[in-house]
């Protein structure tokens, strides 16, 4: 992934791994901005955003945005995820739409949440879900709202891996609440940690500045 980011920089929009592709002869698929020249990269298939990259995936993804010039690069998406730390999860529980807000942390490119071991929202585990993060940039001069947003689609999955949970909980403490007491083993029993296993992630930026005309 780091190599793709180095090669394409701000033109890299999405990365998919081999287990997400229909053709497993490739290790990765890169989606880059429309009009950008593709590079010959070993074990990687590359599409421009305006091409039909969706057909190469083993599952459905949301339709393309109508305004691709607003798309954020893959690198900037993760910069926002590291910076904001709070978002909203939407899922279906008993065929009813349900949305709730959560703090989160990003560790090794994965998005993790923590909560107690009881609660209605836990019925959404092992189900498809979306996660939305918004960086509020304030009201523009013309009354519209400036923002950057990241939308993640995937499946909510709990983990009981002791070492992984310890790393996640420690990052929660360090990243979100440094004044909190240090990690203790009892957190393992009282806390449920889960992630959104990502199928699709996209970022957008809406900046309405004087003279833009957009």
Backbone as a printed PyTorch tensor [residue, N CA C, xyz], in Angstrom:
tensor([[[  0.8160,  -1.2030,   0.0000],
         [  0.0000,   0.0000,   0.0000],
         [  0.8570,   1.2630,   0.0000]],

        [[  1.9190,   1.2510,   0.8090],
         [  2.7910,   2.4120,   0.8710],
         [  3.4210,   2.6850,  -0.4880]],

        [[  3.7220,   1.6230,  -1.2260],
         [  4.3160,   1.8040,  -2.5560],
         [  3.3300,   2.4870,  -3.4940]],

        [[  2.0750,   2.0720,  -3.4390],
         [  1.0690,   2.7070,  -4.2850],
         [  0.9070,   4.1750,  -3.9340]],

        [[  0.9420,   4.4990,  -2.6470],
         [  0.8390,   5.8910,  -2.2190],
         [  2.0330,   6.7000,  -2.7200]],

        [[  3.2070,   6.0910,  -2.7150],
         [  4.3990,   6.7840,  -3.2040],
         [  4.3210,   7.0100,  -4.7130]],

        [[  3.8030,   6.0290,  -5.4300],
         [  3.7570,   6.1210,  -6.8930],
         [  2.7170,   7.1300,  -7.3620]],

        [[  1.5180,   7.0740,  -6.7800],
         [  0.4140,   7.8970,  -7.2840],
         [  0.1410,   9.1450,  -6.4480]],

        [[  0.6060,   9.1780,  -5.2060],
         [  0.4180,  10.3670,  -4.3800],
         [ -1.0410,  10.7690,  -4.2340]],

        [[ -1.3250,  12.0450,  -4.4790],
         [ -2.6740,  12.5790,  -4.3140],
         [ -3.6560,  12.0740,  -5.3730]],

        [[ -3.1700,  11.3710,  -6.3750],
         [ -4.0510,  10.8170,  -7.4130],
         [ -4.6020,   9.4460,  -7.0400]],

        [[ -4.0900,   8.8400,  -5.9770],
         [ -4.5810,   7.5350,  -5.5300],
         [ -5.8290,   7.7240,  -4.6730]],

        [[ -6.9360,   7.1120,  -5.0830],
         [ -8.2130,   7.2710,  -4.3840],
         [ -8.5720,   6.0690,  -3.5210]],

        [[ -8.3290,   4.8620,  -4.0070],
         [ -8.7720,   3.6550,  -3.3010],
         [ -7.7740,   2.5290,  -3.5160]],

        [[ -7.7010,   1.6430,  -2.5400],
         [ -6.9070,   0.4250,  -2.6470],
         [ -7.7710,  -0.7540,  -2.2060]],

        [[ -7.7660,  -1.8110,  -2.9930],
         [ -8.4730,  -3.0480,  -2.6420],
         [ -7.4770,  -4.1970,  -2.6570]],

        [[ -7.6470,  -5.1370,  -1.7150],
         [ -6.7440,  -6.2780,  -1.6090],
         [ -7.2760,  -7.4660,  -2.4130]],

        [[ -6.4230,  -8.4880,  -2.5560],
         [ -6.7590,  -9.6170,  -3.4120],
         [ -8.0310, -10.3410,  -2.9830]],

        [[ -8.2910, -10.4210,  -1.6570],
         [ -9.4780, -11.1410,  -1.2090],
         [-10.7730, -10.3710,  -1.4930]],

        [[-10.6460,  -9.1440,  -1.9850],
         [-11.8140,  -8.3550,  -2.3600],
         [-12.0830,  -8.4050,  -3.8600]],

        [[-11.1850,  -9.0500,  -4.5990],
         [-11.2650,  -9.0610,  -6.0580],
         [-11.7990, -10.3890,  -6.5930]],

        [[-12.4060, -10.3290,  -7.7600],
         [-12.8330, -11.5520,  -8.4290],
         [-11.6240, -12.3210,  -8.9580]],

        [[-10.6460, -11.5970,  -9.4570],
         [ -9.4450, -12.2070, -10.0230],
         [ -8.3390, -12.1790,  -8.9710]],

        [[ -8.0720, -13.3390,  -8.3770],
         [ -7.0960, -13.4120,  -7.2950],
         [ -5.6560, -13.5110,  -7.7900]],

        [[ -5.4520, -13.3820,  -9.0900],
         [ -4.0810, -13.3630,  -9.5960],
         [ -3.4070, -12.0260,  -9.2980]],

        [[ -4.2130, -11.0320,  -8.9470],
         [ -3.6680,  -9.7380,  -8.5310],
         [ -3.6500,  -9.6600,  -7.0100]],

        [[ -2.6110,  -9.0290,  -6.4670],
         [ -2.5300,  -8.8330,  -5.0210],
         [ -3.2860,  -7.5860,  -4.5800]],

        [[ -3.4030,  -6.6060,  -5.4950],
         [ -4.0760,  -5.3560,  -5.1480],
         [ -4.7300,  -4.7500,  -6.3790]],

        [[ -5.7180,  -3.8930,  -6.1140],
         [ -6.2920,  -3.0500,  -7.1560],
         [ -6.2300,  -1.6070,  -6.6970]],

        [[ -5.7370,  -0.7400,  -7.5620],
         [ -5.6690,   0.6880,  -7.2780],
         [ -6.6960,   1.4130,  -8.1370]],

        [[ -7.3770,   2.3880,  -7.5370],
         [ -8.2730,   3.2740,  -8.2850],
         [ -7.6960,   4.6760,  -8.1870]],

        [[ -7.4430,   5.2860,  -9.3460],
         [ -6.8160,   6.5970,  -9.3850],
         [ -7.7450,   7.6000, -10.0670]],

        [[ -7.4110,   8.8590,  -9.9620],
         [ -8.2590,   9.9030, -10.5280],
         [ -8.4000,   9.7270, -12.0420]],

        [[ -9.5410,  10.1480, -12.5420],
         [ -9.7930,  10.0810, -13.9780],
         [ -8.7650,  10.9300, -14.7220]],

        [[ -8.2760,  10.4020, -15.8460],
         [ -7.3270,  11.1370, -16.6670],
         [ -5.8730,  10.9560, -16.2750]],

        [[ -5.6110,  10.3720, -15.1000],
         [ -4.2340,  10.1500, -14.6610],
         [ -3.6750,   8.9020, -15.3560]],

        [[ -2.4540,   9.0100, -15.7990],
         [ -1.8310,   7.8840, -16.5080],
         [ -1.5350,   6.7400, -15.5580]],

        [[ -1.8950,   5.5290, -15.9620],
         [ -1.6450,   4.3340, -15.1620],
         [ -0.1840,   3.9040, -15.2730]],

        [[  0.3490,   3.3900, -14.1710],
         [  1.7030,   2.8580, -14.1450],
         [  1.6560,   1.3260, -14.1330]],

        [[  2.6880,   0.7260, -14.6970],
         [  2.7900,  -0.7320, -14.7150],
         [  3.3940,  -1.1780, -13.3870]],

        [[  2.5520,  -1.7340, -12.5010],
         [  2.9880,  -2.1380, -11.1670],
         [  2.7490,  -3.6370, -11.0070]],

        [[  3.7550,  -4.3500, -10.5980],
         [  3.6720,  -5.8070, -10.4830],
         [  2.5560,  -6.2360,  -9.5300]],

        [[  1.7620,  -7.2120,  -9.9470],
         [  0.6940,  -7.8240,  -9.1530],
         [ -0.4310,  -6.8470,  -8.8030]],

        [[ -0.5240,  -5.7340,  -9.5280],
         [ -1.5490,  -4.7250,  -9.2480],
         [ -2.2910,  -4.3530, -10.5190]],

        [[ -3.6120,  -4.3520, -10.4380],
         [ -4.4360,  -3.8680, -11.5320],
         [ -4.9180,  -2.4650, -11.1690]],

        [[ -4.9220,  -1.5600, -12.1420],
         [ -5.2450,  -0.1630, -11.8820],
         [ -6.3780,   0.3000, -12.7840]],

        [[ -7.3100,   1.0400, -12.1900],
         [ -8.4130,   1.6470, -12.9340],
         [ -8.4330,   3.1470, -12.6610]],

        [[ -8.8290,   3.9180, -13.6540],
         [ -9.2100,   5.2970, -13.4020],
         [-10.6080,   5.3100, -12.8090]],

        [[-10.9160,   6.3470, -12.0350],
         [-12.1890,   6.3850, -11.3180],
         [-13.3920,   6.3180, -12.2560]],

        [[-13.2740,   6.8800, -13.4470],
         [-14.4100,   6.8790, -14.3730],
         [-14.5730,   5.5510, -15.1050]],

        [[-13.6440,   4.6180, -14.9020],
         [-13.7720,   3.2940, -15.4960],
         [-14.5880,   2.3850, -14.5760]],

        [[-14.9760,   1.2360, -15.0980],
         [-15.8750,   0.3510, -14.3620],
         [-15.0930,  -0.5830, -13.4310]],

        [[-14.4110,   0.0070, -12.4490],
         [-13.6280,  -0.7960, -11.5010],
         [-14.5250,  -1.6650, -10.6160]],

        [[-15.7850,  -1.2700, -10.4640],
         [-16.7080,  -2.0120,  -9.6010],
         [-16.8810,  -3.4640, -10.0400]],

        [[-16.8060,  -3.7200, -11.3400],
         [-16.9890,  -5.0790, -11.8390],
         [-15.8340,  -6.0050, -11.4540]],

        [[-14.7140,  -5.4510, -11.0490],
         [-13.5770,  -6.2750, -10.6440],
         [-13.6910,  -6.7310,  -9.2000]],

        [[-14.6460,  -6.1640,  -8.4550],
         [-14.8200,  -6.5040,  -7.0460],
         [-15.7650,  -7.6870,  -6.8730]],

        [[-15.6180,  -8.3840,  -5.7630],
         [-16.4390,  -9.5730,  -5.5110],
         [-17.7440,  -9.2260,  -4.7980]],

        [[-18.0440,  -7.9520,  -4.6210],
         [-19.2630,  -7.5040,  -3.9550],
         [-19.6690,  -6.1450,  -4.5180]],

        [[-20.8640,  -5.7230,  -4.1950],
         [-21.3600,  -4.4350,  -4.6820],
         [-20.8440,  -3.2900,  -3.8190]],

        [[-20.6650,  -2.1390,  -4.4530],
         [-20.2680,  -0.9270,  -3.7410],
         [-21.2130,   0.2080,  -4.1510]],

        [[-21.2470,   1.2980,  -3.3780],
         [-22.1410,   2.4050,  -3.7180],
         [-21.8130,   3.0050,  -5.0810]],

        [[-22.7880,   3.6700,  -5.6960],
         [-22.5360,   4.3020,  -7.0000],
         [-21.5080,   5.4200,  -6.9000]],

        [[-20.9120,   5.7520,  -8.0170],
         [-19.9060,   6.8100,  -8.0690],
         [-20.5020,   8.1650,  -7.6870]],

        [[-19.6470,   9.0190,  -7.1280],
         [-20.0750,  10.3730,  -6.8300],
         [-20.2850,  11.1630,  -8.1210]],

        [[-21.2380,  12.0910,  -8.0880],
         [-21.5050,  12.9300,  -9.2580],
         [-20.4280,  13.9960,  -9.4610]],

        [[-19.6410,  14.2760,  -8.4240],
         [-18.6480,  15.3450,  -8.4860],
         [-17.2790,  14.7980,  -8.0770]],

        [[-16.6290,  14.0690,  -8.9820],
         [-15.3650,  13.4130,  -8.6210],
         [-14.2400,  14.3850,  -8.2710]],

        [[-14.3600,  15.6550,  -8.6510],
         [-13.3130,  16.6160,  -8.2940],
         [-13.2600,  16.8450,  -6.7820]],

        [[-14.3000,  16.4390,  -6.0630],
         [-14.3220,  16.5940,  -4.6110],
         [-13.6570,  15.4290,  -3.8730]],

        [[-13.2870,  14.3850,  -4.5880],
         [-12.7440,  13.1980,  -3.9320],
         [-11.3950,  13.4700,  -3.2810]],

        [[-11.2240,  12.9270,  -2.0920],
         [ -9.9620,  13.0230,  -1.3710],
         [ -9.0710,  11.8290,  -1.6930]],

        [[ -7.7830,  12.0370,  -1.6550],
         [ -6.8480,  10.9450,  -1.8970],
         [ -6.8860,   9.9430,  -0.7470]],

        [[ -6.3860,   8.7670,  -1.0310],
         [ -6.3100,   7.7100,  -0.0230],
         [ -5.5270,   8.1800,   1.2010]],

        [[ -4.4270,   8.8780,   0.9640],
         [ -3.6020,   9.3780,   2.0750],
         [ -4.3660,  10.3830,   2.9260]],

        [[ -5.0650,  11.3040,   2.3010],
         [ -5.7850,  12.3370,   3.0490],
         [ -6.9710,  11.7530,   3.8100]],

        [[ -7.5670,  10.6780,   3.2870],
         [ -8.6480,  10.0020,   3.9980],
         [ -8.1560,   9.5550,   5.3790]],

        [[ -6.9890,   8.9170,   5.4150],
         [ -6.4810,   8.4090,   6.6900],
         [ -5.9470,   9.5250,   7.5790]],

        [[ -5.5260,  10.6220,   6.9910],
         [ -5.1580,  11.7870,   7.8080],
         [ -6.3850,  12.3110,   8.5580]],

        [[ -7.5330,  12.3620,   7.8810],
         [ -8.7780,  12.8100,   8.5150],
         [ -9.2070,  11.8280,   9.5920]],

        [[ -9.1170,  10.5390,   9.2980],
         [ -9.5060,   9.5330,  10.2870],
         [ -8.6420,   9.6220,  11.5390]],

        [[ -7.3910,   9.9510,  11.4080],
         [ -6.5150,  10.1050,  12.5660],
         [ -6.8400,  11.3810,  13.3420]],

        [[ -7.3340,  12.3880,  12.6400],
         [ -7.5340,  13.7010,  13.2470],
         [ -8.8770,  13.8510,  13.9490]],

        [[ -9.9420,  13.2610,  13.4010],
         [-11.2920,  13.5660,  13.8720],
         [-11.6830,  12.7530,  15.1060]],

        [[-11.5210,  11.4410,  15.0910],
         [-11.7260,  10.5310,  16.2370],
         [-13.1820,  10.2700,  16.6350]],

        [[-14.1800,  10.7790,  15.9050],
         [-15.5780,  10.6040,  16.3040],
         [-16.4360,  10.5120,  15.0510]],

        [[-17.3840,   9.5560,  15.0430],
         [-18.2340,   9.3970,  13.8700],
         [-19.5210,   8.6750,  14.1920]],

        [[-20.3020,   8.3810,  13.1440],
         [-21.6130,   7.7450,  13.3030],
         [-21.6520,   6.4300,  12.5270]],

        [[-22.1140,   5.3810,  13.2130],
         [-22.2860,   4.0630,  12.6080],
         [-23.7610,   3.8670,  12.2790]],

        [[-24.0310,   3.4110,  11.0780],
         [-25.3910,   3.0900,  10.6780],
         [-25.4890,   1.6300,  10.2810]],

        [[-26.5290,   0.9320,  10.7770],
         [-26.7080,  -0.4730,  10.4460],
         [-28.1910,  -0.8200,  10.5110]],

        [[-28.5060,  -2.0460,  10.1180],
         [-29.8740,  -2.5630,  10.2310],
         [-29.9250,  -3.5470,  11.3870]],

        [[-30.8660,  -3.3290,  12.2980],
         [-31.1060,  -4.2620,  13.3960],
         [-32.5810,  -4.6200,  13.3850]],

        [[-32.8700,  -5.8990,  13.2340],
         [-34.2670,  -6.3530,  13.1260],
         [-34.9910,  -5.5990,  12.0160]],

        [[-34.2800,  -5.4100,  10.8840],
         [-34.8250,  -4.7370,   9.7010],
         [-35.1840,  -3.2740,   9.9460]],

        [[-34.6510,  -2.7070,  11.0060],
         [-34.8730,  -1.2930,  11.3010],
         [-33.5440,  -0.5420,  11.1990]],

        [[-33.5210,   0.6330,  10.5250],
         [-32.2850,   1.4210,  10.4890],
         [-31.9390,   1.9610,  11.8660]],

        [[-30.6720,   1.8600,  12.2320],
         [-30.2310,   2.3080,  13.5480],
         [-28.8760,   2.9850,  13.3990]],

        [[-28.7400,   4.1720,  13.9710],
         [-27.5030,   4.9480,  13.8870],
         [-27.0690,   5.3590,  15.2820]],

        [[-25.7760,   5.2470,  15.5490],
         [-25.2500,   5.6750,  16.8400],
         [-23.8470,   6.2430,  16.6460]],

        [[-23.4510,   7.1220,  17.5490],
         [-22.1500,   7.7730,  17.4400],
         [-21.1280,   7.0720,  18.3300]],

        [[-19.8690,   7.0750,  17.8610],
         [-18.8090,   6.3750,  18.5760],
         [-17.4730,   7.0820,  18.3820]],

        [[-16.6520,   7.0640,  19.4560],
         [-15.2300,   7.3440,  19.2850],
         [-14.5970,   6.1480,  18.5840]],

        [[-13.4620,   6.3680,  17.9740],
         [-12.7710,   5.2720,  17.2990],
         [-11.2750,   5.5720,  17.2970]],

        [[-10.4990,   4.5590,  16.9730],
         [ -9.0740,   4.7390,  16.7160],
         [ -8.7150,   3.9570,  15.4610]],

        [[ -7.6540,   4.3850,  14.8050],
         [ -7.1320,   3.6840,  13.6370],
         [ -5.8050,   3.0400,  14.0310]],

        [[ -5.7000,   1.7520,  13.8000],
         [ -4.4830,   1.0050,  14.1390],
         [ -4.1490,   0.0870,  12.9740]],

        [[ -2.9700,   0.2430,  12.4190],
         [ -2.5210,  -0.5690,  11.2850],
         [ -3.5250,  -0.5170,  10.1300]],

        [[ -4.1320,   0.6530,   9.9400],
         [ -5.0790,   0.8350,   8.8420],
         [ -6.4800,   0.3380,   9.1020]],

        [[ -6.7440,  -0.2150,  10.2960],
         [ -8.0690,  -0.7160,  10.6560],
         [ -8.7560,   0.2730,  11.6030]],

        [[-10.0700,   0.3520,  11.5050],
         [-10.8590,   1.2710,  12.3300],
         [-11.5340,   0.4710,  13.4350]],

        [[-11.2360,   0.8300,  14.6970],
         [-11.7310,   0.0740,  15.8460],
         [-12.5890,   0.9450,  16.7690]],

        [[-13.5390,   0.2770,  17.4260],
         [-14.4180,   0.9060,  18.4050],
         [-14.3500,   0.1030,  19.7060]],

        [[-14.7350,   0.7330,  20.8060],
         [-14.8360,  -0.0240,  22.0480],
         [-16.1150,   0.3710,  22.7740]],

        [[-16.6810,  -0.5970,  23.5090],
         [-17.9420,  -0.3730,  24.2070],
         [-18.0650,  -1.4010,  25.3270]],

        [[-19.1470,  -1.3160,  26.0750],
         [-19.4430,  -2.3400,  27.0660],
         [-19.9260,  -3.6100,  26.3870]],

        [[-20.1140,  -4.6470,  27.1820],
         [-20.4750,  -5.9430,  26.6160],
         [-21.9810,  -6.1700,  26.5180]],

        [[-22.7580,  -5.1480,  26.8530],
         [-24.2020,  -5.2410,  26.7120],
         [-24.7080,  -3.9900,  26.0070]],

        [[-25.8300,  -4.1320,  25.2910],
         [-26.4150,  -2.9790,  24.6360],
         [-27.0400,  -3.3520,  23.3050]],

        [[-28.0250,  -2.5790,  22.9190],
         [-28.7830,  -2.8430,  21.6840],
         [-27.8870,  -2.8290,  20.4550]],

        [[-26.9120,  -1.9070,  20.4140],
         [-26.0910,  -1.7690,  19.2200],
         [-25.2800,  -3.0200,  18.9040]],

        [[-25.0600,  -3.8720,  19.9200],
         [-24.2740,  -5.0810,  19.6800],
         [-25.0020,  -6.0690,  18.7810]],

        [[-26.3090,  -5.8760,  18.6010],
         [-27.0460,  -6.7220,  17.6570],
         [-26.6150,  -6.4540,  16.2090]],

        [[-25.8940,  -5.3610,  15.9990],
         [-25.3890,  -5.0470,  14.6660],
         [-24.0850,  -5.7380,  14.3240]],

        [[-23.4770,  -6.4400,  15.2850],
         [-22.2430,  -7.1650,  14.9980],
         [-22.4790,  -8.2680,  13.9760]],

        [[-21.4880,  -8.4800,  13.1390],
         [-21.5390,  -9.4640,  12.0480],
         [-22.5300,  -9.0720,  10.9630]],

        [[-22.9180,  -7.8030,  10.9510],
         [-23.8400,  -7.2820,   9.9450],
         [-23.1290,  -6.2020,   9.1190]],

        [[-23.6390,  -5.9630,   7.9140],
         [-23.1360,  -4.8700,   7.0970],
         [-23.4820,  -3.5350,   7.7610]],

        [[-22.5690,  -2.5660,   7.6200],
         [-22.7770,  -1.2700,   8.2630],
         [-22.0360,  -0.1960,   7.4810]],

        [[-22.3560,   1.0510,   7.7880],
         [-21.5960,   2.1830,   7.2560],
         [-21.1110,   3.0210,   8.4320]],

        [[-20.0080,   3.7020,   8.2140],
         [-19.4360,   4.5590,   9.2420],
         [-19.0770,   5.8840,   8.6040]],

        [[-19.5770,   6.9720,   9.1720],
         [-19.3830,   8.2950,   8.5890],
         [-18.6500,   9.2150,   9.5600]],

        [[-17.5900,   9.8330,   9.0740],
         [-16.8040,  10.7950,   9.8430],
         [-16.8410,  12.1320,   9.1150]],

        [[-17.1130,  13.2000,   9.8440],
         [-17.1870,  14.5310,   9.2440],
         [-16.2490,  15.4770,   9.9720]],

        [[-15.4110,  16.1590,   9.2090],
         [-14.5750,  17.2370,   9.7380],
         [-15.2640,  18.5510,   9.3970]],

        [[-15.8350,  19.1780,  10.3980],
         [-16.6070,  20.4130,  10.2180],
         [-15.6620,  21.5870,   9.9820]],

        [[-15.8090,  22.2400,   8.8250],
         [-14.9580,  23.3730,   8.4760],
         [-15.7110,  24.6940,   8.5270]],

        [[-16.9170,  24.6650,   9.1100],
         [-17.6550,  25.9020,   9.3240],
         [-18.5210,  26.3170,   8.1480]],

        [[-19.3230,  27.3430,   8.3840],
         [-20.2270,  27.8600,   7.3600],
         [-19.4570,  28.7410,   6.3890]],

        [[-19.6440,  28.4890,   5.0860],
         [-18.9980,  29.3020,   4.0620],
         [-19.6950,  30.6530,   3.9410]],

        [[-19.0760,  31.5640,   3.2160],
         [-19.6090,  32.9250,   3.1020],
         [-20.9940,  32.9660,   2.4570]],

        [[-21.3160,  31.9550,   1.6400],
         [-22.6050,  31.9530,   0.9420],
         [-23.6800,  31.1550,   1.6820]],

        [[-23.3610,  30.6620,   2.8740],
         [-24.3530,  29.9550,   3.6810],
         [-24.2880,  28.4480,   3.6040]],

        [[-23.5310,  27.8870,   2.6480],
         [-23.3760,  26.4390,   2.6000],
         [-22.3680,  26.0090,   3.6600]],

        [[-22.2580,  24.7030,   3.8660],
         [-21.3580,  24.2020,   4.9090],
         [-20.1040,  23.6230,   4.2790]],

        [[-18.9600,  24.0670,   4.7440],
         [-17.6960,  23.4860,   4.3170],
         [-17.3550,  22.2870,   5.2030]],

        [[-16.8910,  21.2100,   4.5950],
         [-16.5630,  20.0160,   5.3760],
         [-15.6820,  19.0780,   4.5730]],

        [[-15.0490,  18.1760,   5.2810],
         [-14.4390,  16.9870,   4.6880],
         [-15.1110,  15.7880,   5.3430]],

        [[-15.3760,  14.7550,   4.5740],
         [-16.0470,  13.5870,   5.1440],
         [-15.4120,  12.3080,   4.6270]],

        [[-15.5220,  11.2680,   5.4460],
         [-15.0720,   9.9340,   5.0630],
         [-16.2190,   8.9710,   5.2990]],

        [[-16.5450,   8.1750,   4.2900],
         [-17.5950,   7.1770,   4.4030],
         [-16.9780,   5.7880,   4.2460]],

        [[-17.2490,   4.9240,   5.2190],
         [-16.7090,   3.5660,   5.2130],
         [-17.8680,   2.5830,   5.1640]],

        [[-17.7490,   1.5770,   4.3020],
         [-18.7580,   0.5150,   4.2180],
         [-18.0710,  -0.8170,   4.5050]],

        [[-18.7050,  -1.6440,   5.3270],
         [-18.1030,  -2.9340,   5.6460],
         [-18.9520,  -3.7310,   6.6020]],

        [[-18.3140,  -4.5910,   7.3680],
         [-18.9850,  -5.4720,   8.3170],
         [-18.4080,  -5.2610,   9.7140]],

        [[-19.2790,  -5.1750,  10.7200],
         [-18.8410,  -4.9940,  12.1000],
         [-18.4300,  -6.3440,  12.6880]],

        [[-17.1860,  -6.4330,  13.1510],
         [-16.6540,  -7.6860,  13.6620],
         [-15.9470,  -7.4610,  14.9920]],

        [[-16.3200,  -8.2530,  16.0020],
         [-15.6700,  -8.1580,  17.3090],
         [-14.3760,  -8.9650,  17.3090]],

        [[-13.4420,  -8.5570,  18.1790],
         [-12.2110,  -9.3130,  18.3640],
         [-11.9920,  -9.5790,  19.8480]],

        [[-11.4940, -10.7720,  20.1680],
         [-11.1310, -11.1030,  21.5420],
         [ -9.6400, -11.4230,  21.6310]],

        [[ -8.8980, -11.0940,  20.5720],
         [ -7.4610, -11.3040,  20.5900],
         [ -6.8380, -10.4140,  21.6720]],

        [[ -6.2370, -11.0350,  22.6750],
         [ -5.7560, -10.3130,  23.8600],
         [ -4.7510,  -9.2240,  23.5110]],

        [[ -3.7330,  -9.5710,  22.7410],
         [ -2.6800,  -8.5980,  22.4310],
         [ -3.1920,  -7.4690,  21.5610]],

        [[ -4.0390,  -7.8040,  20.5900],
         [ -4.6170,  -6.7670,  19.7380],
         [ -5.4930,  -5.8280,  20.5450]],

        [[ -6.3360,  -6.3800,  21.4140],
         [ -7.1900,  -5.5360,  22.2470],
         [ -6.3580,  -4.6070,  23.1260]],

        [[ -5.2730,  -5.1310,  23.6540],
         [ -4.4150,  -4.3000,  24.5070],
         [ -3.8720,  -3.1180,  23.7240]],

        [[ -3.4140,  -3.3520,  22.5010],
         [ -2.8820,  -2.2750,  21.6630],
         [ -3.9660,  -1.2490,  21.3330]],

        [[ -5.1620,  -1.7400,  21.0380],
         [ -6.2730,  -0.8430,  20.6970],
         [ -6.6670,   0.0030,  21.8940]],

        [[ -6.8310,  -0.6320,  23.0450],
         [ -7.2310,   0.1030,  24.2490],
         [ -6.1550,   1.0910,  24.6740]],

        [[ -4.8900,   0.7180,  24.5040],
         [ -3.8160,   1.6450,  24.8340],
         [ -3.8400,   2.8630,  23.9140]],

        [[ -4.1460,   2.6330,  22.6300],
         [ -4.2210,   3.7810,  21.7180],
         [ -5.4050,   4.6670,  22.0680]],

        [[ -6.5270,   4.0680,  22.4700],
         [ -7.6620,   4.8710,  22.9370],
         [ -7.2200,   5.8090,  24.0520]],

        [[ -6.4980,   5.2790,  25.0060],
         [ -6.0560,   6.0870,  26.1440],
         [ -5.0890,   7.1850,  25.6880]],

        [[ -4.0890,   6.8020,  24.9030],
         [ -3.0640,   7.7570,  24.4820],
         [ -3.6210,   8.8160,  23.5310]],

        [[ -4.5110,   8.3890,  22.6390],
         [ -4.9730,   9.2550,  21.5520],
         [ -6.1530,  10.1250,  21.9560]],

        [[ -7.0400,   9.5740,  22.7780],
         [ -8.2850,  10.2810,  23.0720],
         [ -8.3400,  10.8580,  24.4800]],

        [[ -7.6910,  10.1970,  25.4200],
         [ -7.8270,  10.6410,  26.8050],
         [ -6.5430,  10.3530,  27.5890]],

        [[ -5.4860,  11.1300,  27.3400],
         [ -4.2090,  10.8780,  28.0220],
         [ -4.2940,  10.9710,  29.5450]],

        [[ -5.3170,  11.6750,  30.0640],
         [ -5.4580,  11.8070,  31.5180],
         [ -6.0580,  10.5650,  32.1590]],

        [[ -6.5740,   9.6480,  31.3200],
         [ -7.1820,   8.4200,  31.8250],
         [ -6.1110,   7.5600,  32.5080]],

        [[ -6.4850,   6.8100,  33.5390],
         [ -5.5240,   5.8720,  34.1310],
         [ -4.9740,   4.9100,  33.0740]],

        [[ -3.7980,   4.3750,  33.3100],
         [ -3.1730,   3.5020,  32.3360],
         [ -3.9610,   2.2110,  32.1470]],

        [[ -3.6350,   1.5250,  31.0600],
         [ -4.2570,   0.2370,  30.7560],
         [ -4.0800,  -0.7370,  31.9140]],

        [[ -5.1600,  -1.4440,  32.2360],
         [ -5.1050,  -2.5220,  33.2240],
         [ -5.7840,  -3.7460,  32.6320]],

        [[ -5.4000,  -4.9200,  33.0700],
         [ -5.8990,  -6.1680,  32.4770],
         [ -7.4060,  -6.3280,  32.6150]],

        [[ -7.9990,  -5.7370,  33.6300],
         [ -9.4440,  -5.8890,  33.8190],
         [-10.2380,  -5.2980,  32.6670]],

        [[ -9.6130,  -4.4040,  31.9000],
         [-10.2980,  -3.8390,  30.7260],
         [-10.6400,  -4.9160,  29.7010]],

        [[ -9.8390,  -5.9760,  29.6690],
         [-10.0840,  -7.0540,  28.7100],
         [-11.4530,  -7.6950,  28.9310]],

        [[-11.8420,  -7.8720,  30.1840],
         [-13.1040,  -8.5340,  30.4960],
         [-14.3020,  -7.6050,  30.3720]],

        [[-14.1140,  -6.3430,  30.7130],
         [-15.2510,  -5.4190,  30.7590],
         [-15.5270,  -4.7260,  29.4350]],

        [[-14.5790,  -4.8030,  28.5070],
         [-14.6850,  -4.0270,  27.2660],
         [-14.7780,  -4.9320,  26.0450]],

        [[-15.7000,  -4.5820,  25.1580],
         [-15.7930,  -5.2400,  23.8540],
         [-15.1440,  -4.3310,  22.8140]],

        [[-14.2740,  -4.8990,  22.0150],
         [-13.6210,  -4.1620,  20.9360],
         [-14.0670,  -4.7500,  19.6090]],

        [[-14.4490,  -3.8770,  18.6850],
         [-14.8450,  -4.3600,  17.3610],
         [-14.3890,  -3.3850,  16.2890]],

        [[-14.3430,  -3.8610,  15.0670],
         [-13.9030,  -3.0300,  13.9520],
         [-14.9390,  -3.0690,  12.8390]],

        [[-14.7970,  -2.1380,  11.9070],
         [-15.5570,  -2.2470,  10.6750],
         [-14.5930,  -2.7730,   9.6200]],

        [[-14.7690,  -4.0430,   9.2550],
         [-13.9250,  -4.6500,   8.2260],
         [-14.2990,  -4.0160,   6.8940]],

        [[-13.3910,  -3.2520,   6.3460],
         [-13.7080,  -2.3270,   5.2660],
         [-13.8420,  -3.0070,   3.9130]],

        [[-14.9970,  -2.7740,   3.2790],
         [-15.1920,  -3.1540,   1.8830],
         [-14.8690,  -1.9880,   0.9500]],

        [[-15.1720,  -0.7860,   1.4070],
         [-15.1060,   0.3850,   0.5280],
         [-14.9750,   1.6250,   1.3870]],

        [[-14.0460,   2.5010,   1.0300],
         [-13.8480,   3.7330,   1.7820],
         [-13.6430,   4.8750,   0.7920]],

        [[-14.3060,   5.9810,   1.0360],
         [-14.2450,   7.1130,   0.1210],
         [-14.2590,   8.4020,   0.9320]],

        [[-13.5300,   9.3960,   0.4790],
         [-13.4870,  10.6770,   1.1620],
         [-13.8250,  11.8090,   0.2060]],

        [[-14.5030,  12.8340,   0.7280],
         [-14.8920,  13.9870,  -0.0860],
         [-14.5600,  15.2820,   0.6530]],

        [[-14.3330,  16.3180,  -0.1210],
         [-14.0750,  17.6380,   0.4460],
         [-14.9930,  18.6510,  -0.2200]],

        [[-15.7540,  19.3780,   0.6010],
         [-16.6200,  20.4450,   0.0800],
         [-16.1150,  21.7610,   0.6790]],

        [[-15.4420,  22.5500,  -0.1750],
         [-14.9270,  23.8400,   0.2580],
         [-15.4450,  24.8970,  -0.7020]],

        [[-16.3530,  25.7130,  -0.2390],
         [-16.8990,  26.7750,  -1.0550],
         [-16.2370,  28.0800,  -0.6420]],

        [[-15.3460,  28.5550,  -1.5070],
         [-14.5780,  29.7550,  -1.2270],
         [-14.9850,  30.8740,  -2.1760]],

        [[-14.8490,  32.1020,  -1.7810],
         [-15.1890,  33.2280,  -2.6670],
         [-14.4770,  33.1020,  -4.0150]],

        [[-15.2690,  33.2230,  -5.0840],
         [-14.6870,  33.1410,  -6.4160],
         [-14.6450,  31.7580,  -7.0150]],

        [[-15.0430,  30.7220,  -6.2350],
         [-15.0270,  29.3630,  -6.7500],
         [-16.0270,  29.1620,  -7.8800]],

        [[-17.2630,  29.6300,  -7.6320],
         [-18.3250,  29.4350,  -8.6150],
         [-18.8020,  28.0240,  -8.7200]],

        [[-18.5190,  27.1910,  -7.7080],
         [-18.9580,  25.7890,  -7.7230],
         [-20.1310,  25.6050,  -6.7810]]])
